C-alpha cells in the first residue's frame, strides 16, 4: 500500500505541511509540492473550481510522487469525498462541521464497515492496482485514510470535545478565517477569542488523542503561537498565493537592477 505520509508525520509527533491546490491542475502538482518540502496536498473542491475528475487525476499522480493527496469536499457533498477516495485520495477534509451528529456522518461516510458505511468499489489506486483480499484492504484503508473535520463557528468550538471523541475522526482543523468571520471579528486571527478557541479545541484533541489542525494562519507570529499550542496538521498556503509571492519577489529584484 502507498504510505500516507501525512499520517506518518503526525504519528511521529511532527508537523504535516499541506500544499494548497486551488488553481493548479497538472499531474506535476504533487511532484512540485514534494520537491519544495510539503507532506500532503490540500486539493480544494470547496472554494476551488476543481472537479472530481481533476482532483482525482492530481491525486493518482501524487500517490507515487512523495506527497499524500487529500481533498476538501463540501459538507453537503460527502459523496464527492468518497469518489475521491475511490480514485486516489488518501484523506478528506470536511468544512463547517458544527455538531457531533455531523461529525458522525462524516466518519461513517469515509470508513468501511463495521466502522462506517463506505461502499467498496473503484480501482485500488492506494495499492497500485495490487490490493490484498477485500477484508484486509478495507481494514487497512480504515487505518490509513485521514479524516479531518473543520471547526469554523463558535458552535463547533463549543462542541469540540464531542466532535473529537467521534471514532473515525482523526483531525479537528480550525478554519481560522471563517471562525473569525462567524465571531464578527473577520481577519483578526490573533484576537483573544480566537486564541481561546485554539486552546479549547487543542484541549479537546489532547483529551481524545486526536490531532489539532490549522488553516487560514499564514502570519509568522500567530502561526508560531498556534503551532506551539499544539497545531500539527497545517495548511501552509495556497498555490496562487505562493506563486504570486515568489513572482513578486523576482520582478521586484529584476526591476531594481540597472542596465549597464
N, C-alpha and C positions, 0 to 999 in steps of 0.2 A: 504494500500500500504506500502511496505517496505520503510522506510525513506532513503533518500540519505544523509548519514551522512556527506559526504564531503561538500555538498551544505549547510547543516545546519550550519556547522562550518563557512563557508565563509559568510553566511548571518548574522552571529553573529559578524562579524569582526575579527574572529580568524584565526589562521593558520590551513590549512588542510594538514596533513602529509601523503604522499604516500609511500607505501612499494613496491619497485620494484620487480616484479616477472619475472625472466629470466630463471632460471633453475628448480625451484621447480614446482612440478606437482600435488601434493596430495591434497585431499579435506580439509586437515587441514591448508592450507596456510592462509586462512582468519582468522582462529582462532589464529594462531601464530602472525599475524600482529596486531590483536585487543589486544591480551594479552600483546604486547610489546609497545602499545601506538600509533598505527597508525590509520588513519581515512579512508584511501582508498587504494586499490590495483592498482598498475600500471602493468597490465598484458600485456607484451610486445610481440606483434606479428610483430613488425618491425625488431628488432635485435635479439629477442629470436627465437628459433625454435619451438615455440608454435603453435599448430594447432588451428583452431576454436573450434574443439571438446574439446581439452584440456583446452582452455581458458574458454569456457562456463561451463565446469564441475567445475572449480575453482570458477567461478562467481556464479553459482547456490548455491554452498555450502556457499559462503561468505555472501549471502543475509541475512541470519539469524545468522551470527557469529559476528555481531557488527562492520562490516567494509564494505565499499562500493566498489564493483568491477567495475573498469574502465579499458577498453582495449585501447591499441595503435595499430591502423591498419596502413598499408601503404597508402600514398596519392592516389596511383593508384589502391587501393583495398578497396574502401569505402564500397563495398558490404559485406566485411568481418566484418566491423563495424556494419552494420545493422543486420547481422546474430547474432552477439554477443549480440546486444540489444534485439533481439527477444528471446534470450536464457540465460538471467540472468544478463547481464551487465547493469550498470546504468549510463554509460558515455563512451565517446570515445575521445581519443586524436589523432589528425592527424598531422603528421610531415610535415615539408617543405611547409608550406602554405605561398606563397610569394606575392600573389596578392588578390585584393578584389574579383575578379571573382572566384578564387579558394576557398576563404572563403565562398562565397555564395553557391557554390556547396556542401561544407561540411555541412553547416547549413541546406540546403534543404534535403540532404540525411538522416539526423537524426531527422527531425521534421515531424510530421504528418500534412496533410492539415488542415487548409489553410496556415500554416506557411512553409510547405515543401512538400516533395514528398514521404516520407517514407510509405512503404506499411504496412497494418495491417495484422498481422498473427503471428503464432508461439504460444507456450504455454505462458500463462500470469504469468511468474515467478515472476515479480515485485509485483504481488498481491497474491502470494502463491496460485495460481490457483483459486482465488475467485475475479475476476475483477468486476467492476461495468459495466454499459452499455457502449457500444463501444465508443460513442461520449465522454462520461465523462472520460473514461480511456485514450483516445487519448489526450484530453485537459490536463489531469493531468500529463501524461508522458511528454508532451511537456514542462511542467513547471519543472519537476523533473530531466529529463536526463541532464547531464552536458556535454557540447561540448567545447573542447579546441583545438585551432589552435596553432601549434608550430611556433615560429619565429626563423629562423635559418640562415638567409642570410642578407646582407646589404639591398637587395631589400625589404625583408619583414619588416625590421626595418623602412625603408623609407615609406612603405605603412601601417604602424601600425595603424594610425588613421582611415584610411578607413576600414581596417580589423576589428578593434574594433567596428566600427559603424554598422556592419552587424547584423541584428536581428537573434537571434538563436545561435550566438557565445557567450559563457559565459566567456571564459578564453583565454588570449594570453599568452602562455607559452614559455619563452625563452629557447631554446635548446642551452645552453651556449657552450658546446663542439663543436658542428657543426658551431655555429656562429663564434667562434674563428678561426676554420679551414677555413671557407669561407672568412674571413677577412685577411688570411695569417699570423695569429698570433696564431697558434694552441696551445691550452693548457694554454694560458695566460688569465685566467679568470678575473684577476684584471686589465687588460690593460685599459688605458684611453678610448680607443674606445669602449670597452665592457661596461665600466661604463656609457659612453654617450648613448649607445644603451639601457641600462636598464632605464635610465632617460627618454628617448624618448618614449619607449613602456609604461612605467609607466604613463606618462602624457596622452598618448592615451587612456589607460584603464580608468584613472580617469575621463577624459572628456566624455567617453561613458558609464560610470557606469559599466565597466567590471572588471574582476579580473586579476591581474598580476600573472603569474606562473613562476616557476624557476626549471630547470633541469640542471644537469651537474655541480653543485656547491656543493662540499662537504667539502671544506676548511672552517674552522670555521670563519676566518676573513672575507672572502668575502661573505659567507652565511649571516653573521650578517649584512654586509653592504647592500646587496640587499634586505634582509627582511626589514630592516629599511627604505629602499627606496620604499617599498610597496608590495613586493612579498609575496603572501599568499598561493597559491596553489603550494605545494612543493613536488618534488620527492626527497625523503630523502636518497636514495641509493638503490642498487640492492641486491638481496638475496645472490648471491655468494660473493660479497664484504663484506657484513656484517657477513656472516658465516666465511669467511677467517680471518676477523679481530678478531672475538671472539675466533676462534680456535687457531690463532697465539698467542694471549694473554695467553690462557690457557696452551699451550705447553711451552711457554717461562717461565711461572710461575713454572710449574712442573719440567722442566729441571734445573731450578735454585735451586731446593731443593736438599739437600744432604741426601743420605740414611744413616740410623742410623747404 
